[in-house]
Amino acid sequence: MRNDRGQTVSLSRSVCGFLPQESTPAASPGSPAPSASPASPDTKSGVFLVKIKRREANIPVIEVTFNGKQKFEMMVDSGASRTVITPAMATALGIVPKGTVQAKTPNGEATFSLGSLTSIEAGGLAIKNIVVPISPALEIGLLGHDFFGNKDVTIKQDVIEFRSRS
């Protein structure tokens, strides 16, 4: 990210002290060649497009696939250092919480249970083996910088573009 003076500011370390996982293009055997349509990766150019389903309080909501099979709507939160899921998502994914983490939130400090995921994918962009906080206060999950922090993000009217940095 660049600050108001044009200097590059690293967002690689979250407020919780965790580093983002490595992002990789999602591979699915037998899938058709990439196209420029929303929710299709253009891995040659490093561009991943995800259709915006709707907006909640002007924040884009997209469909995200967890563990390669279950899809949930998530808010793309440029202010969230971590991806955070809801208790209902954790239950549906069969996550057994292991451990807790203290985090700073807009409402102050809070303690969250932690759960492990094998993957998170949207528009062909995926990260693997990630630990996520589970927030009882959320009704919809938040997709944070641990997912897209090493990409340039452009929010358009009906699509979000995650672009690899050169």
Secondary structure, DSSP 8 states (H G I E B T S, - for coil): -B-TTS-B----S-TTS-----EEE---TT-----SSTT-EETTTTEEEEE--EEETTEEEEEEEETTTEEEEEEE-TT-SS-BB-HHHHHHTT-----EEEEEETTEEEEEEEEEEEEEEETTEEEEEEEEEE-TT-SSEEE-HHHHTTEEEEE-SSEEEEEE--
